[in-house]
Amino acid sequence: MILEIVSPERSLFKGEINSITLPGVDGSFQILNNHAPIVSLLQKGNVKINATNFHFNKDVVPFFTKIDEQNYSLPILSGTIEIKENKVIVLVD
């Protein structure tokens, strides 16, 4: 599935991923390939991304924490997520 993470200042990430775990207002939840369409609010926490290959622009690398070769984490204050047809869009603060 395709993930796009956007902040008010810039696009932070766009690429193909295996899964994403998000800090929802009612608790953490994970999205896998072919997930049903949803829109949800996010709270302060970490967005955890699992992908086979990561390609970051050099200016956004400091925002992400590398967990291992296939996992990165991004701390957020709040946000919104929409998933539809295997495309995940995350708007973060």
PDB file with one MODEL, atoms N, CA, C and O in Angstrom:
MODEL        1
ATOM      1  N   MET A   1       0.848  -1.178   0.000  1.00  0.00           N
ATOM      2  CA  MET A   1       0.000   0.000   0.000  1.00  0.00           C
ATOM      3  C   MET A   1       0.894   1.241   0.000  1.00  0.00           C
ATOM      4  O   MET A   1       2.075   1.169   0.338  1.00  0.00           O
ATOM      5  N   ILE A   2       0.328   2.347  -0.372  1.00  0.00           N
ATOM      6  CA  ILE A   2       1.075   3.600  -0.476  1.00  0.00           C
ATOM      7  C   ILE A   2       0.771   4.470   0.748  1.00  0.00           C
ATOM      8  O   ILE A   2      -0.385   4.635   1.138  1.00  0.00           O
ATOM      9  N   LEU A   3       1.821   5.017   1.337  1.00  0.00           N
ATOM     10  CA  LEU A   3       1.687   5.915   2.478  1.00  0.00           C
ATOM     11  C   LEU A   3       2.208   7.288   2.106  1.00  0.00           C
ATOM     12  O   LEU A   3       3.262   7.420   1.483  1.00  0.00           O
ATOM     13  N   GLU A   4       1.458   8.307   2.494  1.00  0.00           N
ATOM     14  CA  GLU A   4       1.909   9.694   2.371  1.00  0.00           C
ATOM     15  C   GLU A   4       1.700  10.369   3.719  1.00  0.00           C
ATOM     16  O   GLU A   4       0.594  10.372   4.260  1.00  0.00           O
ATOM     17  N   ILE A   5       2.785  10.946   4.260  1.00  0.00           N
ATOM     18  CA  ILE A   5       2.718  11.686   5.523  1.00  0.00           C
ATOM     19  C   ILE A   5       3.033  13.137   5.224  1.00  0.00           C
ATOM     20  O   ILE A   5       4.073  13.454   4.647  1.00  0.00           O
ATOM     21  N   VAL A   6       2.114  14.027   5.628  1.00  0.00           N
ATOM     22  CA  VAL A   6       2.252  15.451   5.327  1.00  0.00           C
ATOM     23  C   VAL A   6       2.086  16.256   6.612  1.00  0.00           C
ATOM     24  O   VAL A   6       1.181  15.995   7.405  1.00  0.00           O
ATOM     25  N   SER A   7       2.966  17.234   6.811  1.00  0.00           N
ATOM     26  CA  SER A   7       2.833  18.189   7.915  1.00  0.00           C
ATOM     27  C   SER A   7       2.495  19.543   7.307  1.00  0.00           C
ATOM     28  O   SER A   7       2.554  19.692   6.087  1.00  0.00           O
ATOM     29  N   PRO A   8       2.144  20.534   8.121  1.00  0.00           N
ATOM     30  CA  PRO A   8       1.857  21.862   7.565  1.00  0.00           C
ATOM     31  C   PRO A   8       3.056  22.469   6.820  1.00  0.00           C
ATOM     32  O   PRO A   8       2.880  23.293   5.923  1.00  0.00           O
ATOM     33  N   GLU A   9       4.261  22.062   7.195  1.00  0.00           N
ATOM     34  CA  GLU A   9       5.461  22.638   6.597  1.00  0.00           C
ATOM     35  C   GLU A   9       5.955  21.917   5.350  1.00  0.00           C
ATOM     36  O   GLU A   9       6.530  22.543   4.459  1.00  0.00           O
ATOM     37  N   ARG A  10       5.730  20.575   5.276  1.00  0.00           N
ATOM     38  CA  ARG A  10       6.341  19.813   4.188  1.00  0.00           C
ATOM     39  C   ARG A  10       5.743  18.414   4.084  1.00  0.00           C
ATOM     40  O   ARG A  10       5.025  17.949   4.969  1.00  0.00           O
ATOM     41  N   SER A  11       6.062  17.770   2.982  1.00  0.00           N
ATOM     42  CA  SER A  11       5.767  16.358   2.829  1.00  0.00           C
ATOM     43  C   SER A  11       6.901  15.593   3.507  1.00  0.00           C
ATOM     44  O   SER A  11       8.070  15.792   3.174  1.00  0.00           O
ATOM     45  N   LEU A  12       6.562  14.719   4.455  1.00  0.00           N
ATOM     46  CA  LEU A  12       7.578  14.006   5.217  1.00  0.00           C
ATOM     47  C   LEU A  12       7.946  12.658   4.608  1.00  0.00           C
ATOM     48  O   LEU A  12       9.096  12.228   4.699  1.00  0.00           O
ATOM     49  N   PHE A  13       6.983  11.998   3.993  1.00  0.00           N
ATOM     50  CA  PHE A  13       7.255  10.675   3.444  1.00  0.00           C
ATOM     51  C   PHE A  13       6.214  10.325   2.402  1.00  0.00           C
ATOM     52  O   PHE A  13       5.038  10.660   2.545  1.00  0.00           O
ATOM     53  N   LYS A  14       6.659   9.645   1.347  1.00  0.00           N
ATOM     54  CA  LYS A  14       5.736   9.065   0.375  1.00  0.00           C
ATOM     55  C   LYS A  14       6.414   7.821  -0.171  1.00  0.00           C
ATOM     56  O   LYS A  14       7.517   7.885  -0.715  1.00  0.00           O
ATOM     57  N   GLY A  15       5.737   6.679  -0.017  1.00  0.00           N
ATOM     58  CA  GLY A  15       6.313   5.445  -0.511  1.00  0.00           C
ATOM     59  C   GLY A  15       5.456   4.244  -0.190  1.00  0.00           C
ATOM     60  O   GLY A  15       4.422   4.354   0.469  1.00  0.00           O
ATOM     61  N   GLU A  16       5.902   3.091  -0.669  1.00  0.00           N
ATOM     62  CA  GLU A  16       5.182   1.846  -0.445  1.00  0.00           C
ATOM     63  C   GLU A  16       5.587   1.249   0.898  1.00  0.00           C
ATOM     64  O   GLU A  16       6.769   1.196   1.236  1.00  0.00           O
ATOM     65  N   ILE A  17       4.587   0.800   1.658  1.00  0.00           N
ATOM     66  CA  ILE A  17       4.835   0.240   2.992  1.00  0.00           C
ATOM     67  C   ILE A  17       4.124  -1.103   3.136  1.00  0.00           C
ATOM     68  O   ILE A  17       3.250  -1.459   2.345  1.00  0.00           O
ATOM     69  N   ASN A  18       4.530  -1.840   4.181  1.00  0.00           N
ATOM     70  CA  ASN A  18       3.862  -3.103   4.519  1.00  0.00           C
ATOM     71  C   ASN A  18       2.757  -2.882   5.547  1.00  0.00           C
ATOM     72  O   ASN A  18       1.677  -3.465   5.449  1.00  0.00           O
ATOM     73  N   SER A  19       3.044  -2.021   6.548  1.00  0.00           N
ATOM     74  CA  SER A  19       2.052  -1.729   7.589  1.00  0.00           C
ATOM     75  C   SER A  19       2.402  -0.421   8.280  1.00  0.00           C
ATOM     76  O   SER A  19       3.518   0.087   8.161  1.00  0.00           O
ATOM     77  N   ILE A  20       1.420   0.116   9.007  1.00  0.00           N
ATOM     78  CA  ILE A  20       1.627   1.333   9.781  1.00  0.00           C
ATOM     79  C   ILE A  20       0.825   1.198  11.077  1.00  0.00           C
ATOM     80  O   ILE A  20      -0.319   0.744  11.064  1.00  0.00           O
ATOM     81  N   THR A  21       1.435   1.596  12.188  1.00  0.00           N
ATOM     82  CA  THR A  21       0.767   1.604  13.482  1.00  0.00           C
ATOM     83  C   THR A  21       0.648   3.051  13.927  1.00  0.00           C
ATOM     84  O   THR A  21       1.620   3.805  13.874  1.00  0.00           O
ATOM     85  N   LEU A  22      -0.545   3.439  14.367  1.00  0.00           N
ATOM     86  CA  LEU A  22      -0.840   4.843  14.651  1.00  0.00           C
ATOM     87  C   LEU A  22      -1.423   5.021  16.044  1.00  0.00           C
ATOM     88  O   LEU A  22      -2.100   4.129  16.557  1.00  0.00           O
ATOM     89  N   PRO A  23      -1.157   6.197  16.670  1.00  0.00           N
ATOM     90  CA  PRO A  23      -1.719   6.492  17.993  1.00  0.00           C
ATOM     91  C   PRO A  23      -3.107   7.133  17.873  1.00  0.00           C
ATOM     92  O   PRO A  23      -3.228   8.358  17.867  1.00  0.00           O
ATOM     93  N   GLY A  24      -4.138   6.316  17.780  1.00  0.00           N
ATOM     94  CA  GLY A  24      -5.504   6.826  17.660  1.00  0.00           C
ATOM     95  C   GLY A  24      -5.994   7.400  18.981  1.00  0.00           C
ATOM     96  O   GLY A  24      -5.452   7.077  20.038  1.00  0.00           O
ATOM     97  N   VAL A  25      -7.005   8.242  18.930  1.00  0.00           N
ATOM     98  CA  VAL A  25      -7.540   8.852  20.149  1.00  0.00           C
ATOM     99  C   VAL A  25      -8.193   7.813  21.065  1.00  0.00           C
ATOM    100  O   VAL A  25      -8.324   8.047  22.267  1.00  0.00           O
ATOM    101  N   ASP A  26      -8.600   6.676  20.511  1.00  0.00           N
ATOM    102  CA  ASP A  26      -9.173   5.596  21.319  1.00  0.00           C
ATOM    103  C   ASP A  26      -8.199   4.442  21.523  1.00  0.00           C
ATOM    104  O   ASP A  26      -8.595   3.365  21.971  1.00  0.00           O
ATOM    105  N   GLY A  27      -6.932   4.661  21.197  1.00  0.00           N
ATOM    106  CA  GLY A  27      -5.919   3.627  21.347  1.00  0.00           C
ATOM    107  C   GLY A  27      -5.161   3.401  20.054  1.00  0.00           C
ATOM    108  O   GLY A  27      -5.590   3.819  18.978  1.00  0.00           O
ATOM    109  N   SER A  28      -4.043   2.740  20.179  1.00  0.00           N
ATOM    110  CA  SER A  28      -3.184   2.454  19.040  1.00  0.00           C
ATOM    111  C   SER A  28      -3.862   1.449  18.107  1.00  0.00           C
ATOM    112  O   SER A  28      -4.545   0.533  18.565  1.00  0.00           O
ATOM    113  N   PHE A  29      -3.669   1.625  16.788  1.00  0.00           N
ATOM    114  CA  PHE A  29      -4.214   0.671  15.828  1.00  0.00           C
ATOM    115  C   PHE A  29      -3.262   0.517  14.652  1.00  0.00           C
ATOM    116  O   PHE A  29      -2.462   1.404  14.354  1.00  0.00           O
ATOM    117  N   GLN A  30      -3.368  -0.628  13.992  1.00  0.00           N
ATOM    118  CA  GLN A  30      -2.484  -0.950  12.879  1.00  0.00           C
ATOM    119  C   GLN A  30      -3.291  -1.073  11.598  1.00  0.00           C
ATOM    120  O   GLN A  30      -4.433  -1.533  11.608  1.00  0.00           O
ATOM    121  N   ILE A  31      -2.679  -0.653  10.492  1.00  0.00           N
ATOM    122  CA  ILE A  31      -3.294  -0.771   9.178  1.00  0.00           C
ATOM    123  C   ILE A  31      -2.396  -1.654   8.321  1.00  0.00           C
ATOM    124  O   ILE A  31      -1.190  -1.432   8.213  1.00  0.00           O
ATOM    125  N   LEU A  32      -3.021  -2.664   7.715  1.00  0.00           N
ATOM    126  CA  LEU A  32      -2.332  -3.567   6.803  1.00  0.00           C
ATOM    127  C   LEU A  32      -2.908  -3.397   5.401  1.00  0.00           C
ATOM    128  O   LEU A  32      -3.888  -2.677   5.203  1.00  0.00           O
ATOM    129  N   ASN A  33      -2.297  -4.057   4.444  1.00  0.00           N
ATOM    130  CA  ASN A  33      -2.744  -4.017   3.064  1.00  0.00           C
ATOM    131  C   ASN A  33      -4.223  -4.415   2.965  1.00  0.00           C
ATOM    132  O   ASN A  33      -4.680  -5.306   3.681  1.00  0.00           O
ATOM    133  N   ASN A  34      -4.959  -3.755   2.081  1.00  0.00           N
ATOM    134  CA  ASN A  34      -6.387  -4.007   1.831  1.00  0.00           C
ATOM    135  C   ASN A  34      -7.287  -3.712   3.029  1.00  0.00           C
ATOM    136  O   ASN A  34      -8.334  -4.340   3.191  1.00  0.00           O
ATOM    137  N   HIS A  35      -6.887  -2.767   3.859  1.00  0.00           N
ATOM    138  CA  HIS A  35      -7.704  -2.359   5.011  1.00  0.00           C
ATOM    139  C   HIS A  35      -8.967  -1.654   4.523  1.00  0.00           C
ATOM    140  O   HIS A  35      -8.962  -0.998   3.481  1.00  0.00           O
ATOM    141  N   ALA A  36     -10.020  -1.793   5.269  1.00  0.00           N
ATOM    142  CA  ALA A  36     -11.276  -1.095   4.947  1.00  0.00           C
ATOM    143  C   ALA A  36     -11.058   0.418   5.020  1.00  0.00           C
ATOM    144  O   ALA A  36     -10.218   0.879   5.793  1.00  0.00           O
ATOM    145  N   PRO A  37     -11.797   1.192   4.234  1.00  0.00           N
ATOM    146  CA  PRO A  37     -11.663   2.647   4.283  1.00  0.00           C
ATOM    147  C   PRO A  37     -12.032   3.192   5.665  1.00  0.00           C
ATOM    148  O   PRO A  37     -13.027   2.777   6.260  1.00  0.00           O
ATOM    149  N   ILE A  38     -11.227   4.115   6.163  1.00  0.00           N
ATOM    150  CA  ILE A  38     -11.520   4.786   7.438  1.00  0.00           C
ATOM    151  C   ILE A  38     -10.986   6.208   7.405  1.00  0.00           C
ATOM    152  O   ILE A  38     -10.125   6.559   6.598  1.00  0.00           O
ATOM    153  N   VAL A  39     -11.525   7.010   8.307  1.00  0.00           N
ATOM    154  CA  VAL A  39     -10.986   8.329   8.646  1.00  0.00           C
ATOM    155  C   VAL A  39     -10.944   8.351  10.164  1.00  0.00           C
ATOM    156  O   VAL A  39     -11.920   7.985  10.818  1.00  0.00           O
ATOM    157  N   SER A  40      -9.810   8.782  10.736  1.00  0.00           N
ATOM    158  CA  SER A  40      -9.676   8.754  12.189  1.00  0.00           C
ATOM    159  C   SER A  40      -8.786   9.897  12.655  1.00  0.00           C
ATOM    160  O   SER A  40      -7.941  10.399  11.913  1.00  0.00           O
ATOM    161  N   LEU A  41      -9.001  10.298  13.917  1.00  0.00           N
ATOM    162  CA  LEU A  41      -8.156  11.309  14.544  1.00  0.00           C
ATOM    163  C   LEU A  41      -6.999  10.628  15.269  1.00  0.00           C
ATOM    164  O   LEU A  41      -7.135   9.513  15.771  1.00  0.00           O
ATOM    165  N   LEU A  42      -5.863  11.314  15.314  1.00  0.00           N
ATOM    166  CA  LEU A  42      -4.681  10.801  15.991  1.00  0.00           C
ATOM    167  C   LEU A  42      -4.326  11.703  17.156  1.00  0.00           C
ATOM    168  O   LEU A  42      -4.602  12.903  17.135  1.00  0.00           O
ATOM    169  N   GLN A  43      -3.709  11.115  18.173  1.00  0.00           N
ATOM    170  CA  GLN A  43      -3.249  11.879  19.329  1.00  0.00           C
ATOM    171  C   GLN A  43      -1.725  11.805  19.407  1.00  0.00           C
ATOM    172  O   GLN A  43      -1.075  11.169  18.576  1.00  0.00           O
ATOM    173  N   LYS A  44      -1.176  12.461  20.412  1.00  0.00           N
ATOM    174  CA  LYS A  44       0.263  12.467  20.615  1.00  0.00           C
ATOM    175  C   LYS A  44       0.778  11.036  20.775  1.00  0.00           C
ATOM    176  O   LYS A  44       0.213  10.240  21.524  1.00  0.00           O
ATOM    177  N   GLY A  45       1.849  10.728  20.064  1.00  0.00           N
ATOM    178  CA  GLY A  45       2.434   9.396  20.124  1.00  0.00           C
ATOM    179  C   GLY A  45       3.371   9.177  18.963  1.00  0.00           C
ATOM    180  O   GLY A  45       3.852  10.132  18.353  1.00  0.00           O
ATOM    181  N   ASN A  46       3.632   7.922  18.656  1.00  0.00           N
ATOM    182  CA  ASN A  46       4.551   7.569  17.576  1.00  0.00           C
ATOM    183  C   ASN A  46       3.827   6.838  16.454  1.00  0.00           C
ATOM    184  O   ASN A  46       3.049   5.914  16.690  1.00  0.00           O
ATOM    185  N   VAL A  47       4.102   7.273  15.231  1.00  0.00           N
ATOM    186  CA  VAL A  47       3.657   6.575  14.039  1.00  0.00           C
ATOM    187  C   VAL A  47       4.774   5.604  13.697  1.00  0.00           C
ATOM    188  O   VAL A  47       5.916   6.014  13.494  1.00  0.00           O
ATOM    189  N   LYS A  48       4.446   4.311  13.632  1.00  0.00           N
ATOM    190  CA  LYS A  48       5.457   3.291  13.338  1.00  0.00           C
ATOM    191  C   LYS A  48       5.199   2.729  11.950  1.00  0.00           C
ATOM    192  O   LYS A  48       4.111   2.237  11.651  1.00  0.00           O
ATOM    193  N   ILE A  49       6.222   2.812  11.109  1.00  0.00           N
ATOM    194  CA  ILE A  49       6.104   2.425   9.708  1.00  0.00           C
ATOM    195  C   ILE A  49       6.976   1.209   9.450  1.00  0.00           C
ATOM    196  O   ILE A  49       8.144   1.176   9.838  1.00  0.00           O
ATOM    197  N   ASN A  50       6.396   0.203   8.787  1.00  0.00           N
ATOM    198  CA  ASN A  50       7.143  -0.977   8.374  1.00  0.00           C
ATOM    199  C   ASN A  50       7.146  -1.023   6.856  1.00  0.00           C
ATOM    200  O   ASN A  50       6.087  -1.013   6.228  1.00  0.00           O
ATOM    201  N   ALA A  51       8.336  -1.073   6.264  1.00  0.00           N
ATOM    202  CA  ALA A  51       8.472  -1.131   4.813  1.00  0.00           C
ATOM    203  C   ALA A  51       9.739  -1.887   4.446  1.00  0.00           C
ATOM    204  O   ALA A  51      10.676  -1.973   5.240  1.00  0.00           O
ATOM    205  N   THR A  52       9.758  -2.429   3.249  1.00  0.00           N
ATOM    206  CA  THR A  52      10.934  -3.152   2.777  1.00  0.00           C
ATOM    207  C   THR A  52      12.064  -2.184   2.454  1.00  0.00           C
ATOM    208  O   THR A  52      13.225  -2.466   2.753  1.00  0.00           O
ATOM    209  N   ASN A  53      11.738  -1.047   1.846  1.00  0.00           N
ATOM    210  CA  ASN A  53      12.730  -0.031   1.493  1.00  0.00           C
ATOM    211  C   ASN A  53      12.229   1.343   1.899  1.00  0.00           C
ATOM    212  O   ASN A  53      11.064   1.679   1.686  1.00  0.00           O
ATOM    213  N   PHE A  54      13.113   2.130   2.483  1.00  0.00           N
ATOM    214  CA  PHE A  54      12.782   3.508   2.845  1.00  0.00           C
ATOM    215  C   PHE A  54      13.609   4.463   2.011  1.00  0.00           C
ATOM    216  O   PHE A  54      14.816   4.280   1.850  1.00  0.00           O
ATOM    217  N   HIS A  55      12.959   5.477   1.485  1.00  0.00           N
ATOM    218  CA  HIS A  55      13.653   6.529   0.738  1.00  0.00           C
ATOM    219  C   HIS A  55      13.165   7.862   1.281  1.00  0.00           C
ATOM    220  O   HIS A  55      12.026   8.263   1.044  1.00  0.00           O
ATOM    221  N   PHE A  56      14.053   8.554   2.023  1.00  0.00           N
ATOM    222  CA  PHE A  56      13.717   9.837   2.621  1.00  0.00           C
ATOM    223  C   PHE A  56      14.477  10.951   1.919  1.00  0.00           C
ATOM    224  O   PHE A  56      15.607  10.754   1.472  1.00  0.00           O
ATOM    225  N   ASN A  57      13.858  12.115   1.823  1.00  0.00           N
ATOM    226  CA  ASN A  57      14.608  13.307   1.436  1.00  0.00           C
ATOM    227  C   ASN A  57      15.508  13.673   2.606  1.00  0.00           C
ATOM    228  O   ASN A  57      15.116  13.512   3.762  1.00  0.00           O
ATOM    229  N   LYS A  58      16.689  14.154   2.327  1.00  0.00           N
ATOM    230  CA  LYS A  58      17.666  14.446   3.379  1.00  0.00           C
ATOM    231  C   LYS A  58      17.156  15.448   4.411  1.00  0.00           C
ATOM    232  O   LYS A  58      17.555  15.386   5.574  1.00  0.00           O
ATOM    233  N   ASP A  59      16.282  16.368   4.007  1.00  0.00           N
ATOM    234  CA  ASP A  59      15.801  17.390   4.937  1.00  0.00           C
ATOM    235  C   ASP A  59      14.813  16.849   5.971  1.00  0.00           C
ATOM    236  O   ASP A  59      14.564  17.520   6.973  1.00  0.00           O
ATOM    237  N   VAL A  60      14.236  15.651   5.762  1.00  0.00           N
ATOM    238  CA  VAL A  60      13.270  15.100   6.721  1.00  0.00           C
ATOM    239  C   VAL A  60      13.834  13.961   7.570  1.00  0.00           C
ATOM    240  O   VAL A  60      13.167  13.504   8.499  1.00  0.00           O
ATOM    241  N   VAL A  61      15.031  13.502   7.273  1.00  0.00           N
ATOM    242  CA  VAL A  61      15.643  12.390   8.027  1.00  0.00           C
ATOM    243  C   VAL A  61      15.659  12.649   9.534  1.00  0.00           C
ATOM    244  O   VAL A  61      15.393  11.717  10.294  1.00  0.00           O
ATOM    245  N   PRO A  62      15.961  13.874  10.013  1.00  0.00           N
ATOM    246  CA  PRO A  62      16.002  14.105  11.464  1.00  0.00           C
ATOM    247  C   PRO A  62      14.660  13.893  12.188  1.00  0.00           C
ATOM    248  O   PRO A  62      14.649  13.721  13.407  1.00  0.00           O
ATOM    249  N   PHE A  63      13.552  13.901  11.477  1.00  0.00           N
ATOM    250  CA  PHE A  63      12.242  13.725  12.101  1.00  0.00           C
ATOM    251  C   PHE A  63      11.956  12.257  12.443  1.00  0.00           C
ATOM    252  O   PHE A  63      11.124  11.975  13.306  1.00  0.00           O
ATOM    253  N   PHE A  64      12.633  11.334  11.779  1.00  0.00           N
ATOM    254  CA  PHE A  64      12.371   9.907  11.931  1.00  0.00           C
ATOM    255  C   PHE A  64      13.428   9.233  12.798  1.00  0.00           C
ATOM    256  O   PHE A  64      14.590   9.640  12.811  1.00  0.00           O
ATOM    257  N   THR A  65      13.008   8.195  13.523  1.00  0.00           N
ATOM    258  CA  THR A  65      13.916   7.375  14.316  1.00  0.00           C
ATOM    259  C   THR A  65      13.950   5.982  13.696  1.00  0.00           C
ATOM    260  O   THR A  65      12.913   5.346  13.510  1.00  0.00           O
ATOM    261  N   LYS A  66      15.149   5.522  13.381  1.00  0.00           N
ATOM    262  CA  LYS A  66      15.306   4.194  12.803  1.00  0.00           C
ATOM    263  C   LYS A  66      15.253   3.150  13.910  1.00  0.00           C
ATOM    264  O   LYS A  66      16.041   3.201  14.855  1.00  0.00           O
ATOM    265  N   ILE A  67      14.327   2.207  13.793  1.00  0.00           N
ATOM    266  CA  ILE A  67      14.224   1.109  14.750  1.00  0.00           C
ATOM    267  C   ILE A  67      15.096  -0.051  14.278  1.00  0.00           C
ATOM    268  O   ILE A  67      15.899  -0.583  15.045  1.00  0.00           O
ATOM    269  N   ASP A  68      14.936  -0.441  13.013  1.00  0.00           N
ATOM    270  CA  ASP A  68      15.796  -1.420  12.349  1.00  0.00           C
ATOM    271  C   ASP A  68      15.663  -1.197  10.847  1.00  0.00           C
ATOM    272  O   ASP A  68      15.084  -0.196  10.424  1.00  0.00           O
ATOM    273  N   GLU A  69      16.184  -2.103  10.043  1.00  0.00           N
ATOM    274  CA  GLU A  69      16.214  -1.890   8.588  1.00  0.00           C
ATOM    275  C   GLU A  69      14.828  -1.721   7.958  1.00  0.00           C
ATOM    276  O   GLU A  69      14.699  -1.076   6.918  1.00  0.00           O
ATOM    277  N   GLN A  70      13.793  -2.295   8.580  1.00  0.00           N
ATOM    278  CA  GLN A  70      12.464  -2.225   7.985  1.00  0.00           C
ATOM    279  C   GLN A  70      11.456  -1.422   8.802  1.00  0.00           C
ATOM    280  O   GLN A  70      10.276  -1.386   8.455  1.00  0.00           O
ATOM    281  N   ASN A  71      11.902  -0.779   9.879  1.00  0.00           N
ATOM    282  CA  ASN A  71      10.977  -0.057  10.750  1.00  0.00           C
ATOM    283  C   ASN A  71      11.518   1.308  11.159  1.00  0.00           C
ATOM    284  O   ASN A  71      12.661   1.442  11.594  1.00  0.00           O
ATOM    285  N   TYR A  72      10.663   2.314  11.006  1.00  0.00           N
ATOM    286  CA  TYR A  72      10.976   3.673  11.426  1.00  0.00           C
ATOM    287  C   TYR A  72       9.823   4.198  12.268  1.00  0.00           C
ATOM    288  O   TYR A  72       8.693   3.723  12.165  1.00  0.00           O
ATOM    289  N   SER A  73      10.127   5.180  13.098  1.00  0.00           N
ATOM    290  CA  SER A  73       9.129   5.790  13.958  1.00  0.00           C
ATOM    291  C   SER A  73       9.147   7.304  13.755  1.00  0.00           C
ATOM    292  O   SER A  73      10.202   7.897  13.531  1.00  0.00           O
ATOM    293  N   LEU A  74       7.968   7.920  13.836  1.00  0.00           N
ATOM    294  CA  LEU A  74       7.823   9.365  13.702  1.00  0.00           C
ATOM    295  C   LEU A  74       6.957   9.875  14.844  1.00  0.00           C
ATOM    296  O   LEU A  74       5.777   9.530  14.914  1.00  0.00           O
ATOM    297  N   PRO A  75       7.517  10.699  15.755  1.00  0.00           N
ATOM    298  CA  PRO A  75       6.694  11.252  16.834  1.00  0.00           C
ATOM    299  C   PRO A  75       5.773  12.359  16.292  1.00  0.00           C
ATOM    300  O   PRO A  75       6.184  13.187  15.479  1.00  0.00           O
ATOM    301  N   ILE A  76       4.519  12.349  16.767  1.00  0.00           N
ATOM    302  CA  ILE A  76       3.562  13.380  16.355  1.00  0.00           C
ATOM    303  C   ILE A  76       2.853  13.937  17.582  1.00  0.00           C
ATOM    304  O   ILE A  76       2.822  13.300  18.635  1.00  0.00           O
ATOM    305  N   LEU A  77       2.286  15.127  17.438  1.00  0.00           N
ATOM    306  CA  LEU A  77       1.483  15.733  18.496  1.00  0.00           C
ATOM    307  C   LEU A  77      -0.003  15.439  18.304  1.00  0.00           C
ATOM    308  O   LEU A  77      -0.737  15.236  19.272  1.00  0.00           O
ATOM    309  N   SER A  78      -0.433  15.418  17.046  1.00  0.00           N
ATOM    310  CA  SER A  78      -1.821  15.109  16.705  1.00  0.00           C
ATOM    311  C   SER A  78      -1.890  14.908  15.199  1.00  0.00           C
ATOM    312  O   SER A  78      -0.902  15.097  14.490  1.00  0.00           O
ATOM    313  N   GLY A  79      -3.069  14.524  14.717  1.00  0.00           N
ATOM    314  CA  GLY A  79      -3.193  14.352  13.281  1.00  0.00           C
ATOM    315  C   GLY A  79      -4.501  13.710  12.877  1.00  0.00           C
ATOM    316  O   GLY A  79      -5.400  13.496  13.691  1.00  0.00           O
ATOM    317  N   THR A  80      -4.576  13.412  11.594  1.00  0.00           N
ATOM    318  CA  THR A  80      -5.729  12.770  10.988  1.00  0.00           C
ATOM    319  C   THR A  80      -5.224  11.750   9.977  1.00  0.00           C
ATOM    320  O   THR A  80      -4.207  11.966   9.318  1.00  0.00           O
ATOM    321  N   ILE A  81      -5.936  10.647   9.861  1.00  0.00           N
ATOM    322  CA  ILE A  81      -5.579   9.632   8.873  1.00  0.00           C
ATOM    323  C   ILE A  81      -6.793   9.300   8.027  1.00  0.00           C
ATOM    324  O   ILE A  81      -7.926   9.259   8.508  1.00  0.00           O
ATOM    325  N   GLU A  82      -6.522   9.064   6.751  1.00  0.00           N
ATOM    326  CA  GLU A  82      -7.557   8.564   5.847  1.00  0.00           C
ATOM    327  C   GLU A  82      -6.947   7.422   5.051  1.00  0.00           C
ATOM    328  O   GLU A  82      -5.834   7.542   4.539  1.00  0.00           O
ATOM    329  N   ILE A  83      -7.666   6.322   4.947  1.00  0.00           N
ATOM    330  CA  ILE A  83      -7.237   5.222   4.086  1.00  0.00           C
ATOM    331  C   ILE A  83      -8.370   4.875   3.147  1.00  0.00           C
ATOM    332  O   ILE A  83      -9.529   4.758   3.546  1.00  0.00           O
ATOM    333  N   LYS A  84      -8.002   4.713   1.887  1.00  0.00           N
ATOM    334  CA  LYS A  84      -8.983   4.368   0.862  1.00  0.00           C
ATOM    335  C   LYS A  84      -8.225   3.733  -0.287  1.00  0.00           C
ATOM    336  O   LYS A  84      -7.243   4.293  -0.774  1.00  0.00           O
ATOM    337  N   GLU A  85      -8.674   2.571  -0.722  1.00  0.00           N
ATOM    338  CA  GLU A  85      -8.099   1.873  -1.873  1.00  0.00           C
ATOM    339  C   GLU A  85      -6.582   1.700  -1.756  1.00  0.00           C
ATOM    340  O   GLU A  85      -5.846   1.975  -2.704  1.00  0.00           O
ATOM    341  N   ASN A  86      -6.122   1.245  -0.595  1.00  0.00           N
ATOM    342  CA  ASN A  86      -4.701   0.977  -0.326  1.00  0.00           C
ATOM    343  C   ASN A  86      -3.808   2.213  -0.393  1.00  0.00           C
ATOM    344  O   ASN A  86      -2.605   2.095  -0.627  1.00  0.00           O
ATOM    345  N   LYS A  87      -4.383   3.389  -0.191  1.00  0.00           N
ATOM    346  CA  LYS A  87      -3.593   4.609  -0.072  1.00  0.00           C
ATOM    347  C   LYS A  87      -3.900   5.210   1.305  1.00  0.00           C
ATOM    348  O   LYS A  87      -5.052   5.482   1.642  1.00  0.00           O
ATOM    349  N   VAL A  88      -2.836   5.407   2.084  1.00  0.00           N
ATOM    350  CA  VAL A  88      -2.950   5.951   3.424  1.00  0.00           C
ATOM    351  C   VAL A  88      -2.402   7.380   3.404  1.00  0.00           C
ATOM    352  O   VAL A  88      -1.261   7.603   3.001  1.00  0.00           O
ATOM    353  N   ILE A  89      -3.206   8.334   3.832  1.00  0.00           N
ATOM    354  CA  ILE A  89      -2.755   9.717   3.930  1.00  0.00           C
ATOM    355  C   ILE A  89      -2.823  10.110   5.403  1.00  0.00           C
ATOM    356  O   ILE A  89      -3.873  10.014   6.040  1.00  0.00           O
ATOM    357  N   VAL A  90      -1.681  10.555   5.932  1.00  0.00           N
ATOM    358  CA  VAL A  90      -1.597  10.971   7.331  1.00  0.00           C
ATOM    359  C   VAL A  90      -1.219  12.447   7.362  1.00  0.00           C
ATOM    360  O   VAL A  90      -0.177  12.836   6.835  1.00  0.00           O
ATOM    361  N   LEU A  91      -2.064  13.264   7.977  1.00  0.00           N
ATOM    362  CA  LEU A  91      -1.780  14.685   8.175  1.00  0.00           C
ATOM    363  C   LEU A  91      -1.367  14.816   9.636  1.00  0.00           C
ATOM    364  O   LEU A  91      -2.125  14.444  10.532  1.00  0.00           O
ATOM    365  N   VAL A  92      -0.161  15.348   9.885  1.00  0.00           N
ATOM    366  CA  VAL A  92       0.379  15.391  11.261  1.00  0.00           C
ATOM    367  C   VAL A  92       0.801  16.792  11.659  1.00  0.00           C
ATOM    368  O   VAL A  92       1.103  17.642  10.821  1.00  0.00           O
ATOM    369  N   ASP A  93       0.811  17.004  12.987  1.00  0.00           N
ATOM    370  CA  ASP A  93       1.377  18.215  13.600  1.00  0.00           C
ATOM    371  C   ASP A  93       2.598  17.812  14.355  1.00  0.00           C
ATOM    372  O   ASP A  93       3.256  18.658  14.961  1.00  0.00           O
TER     373      ASP A  93
ENDMDL
END
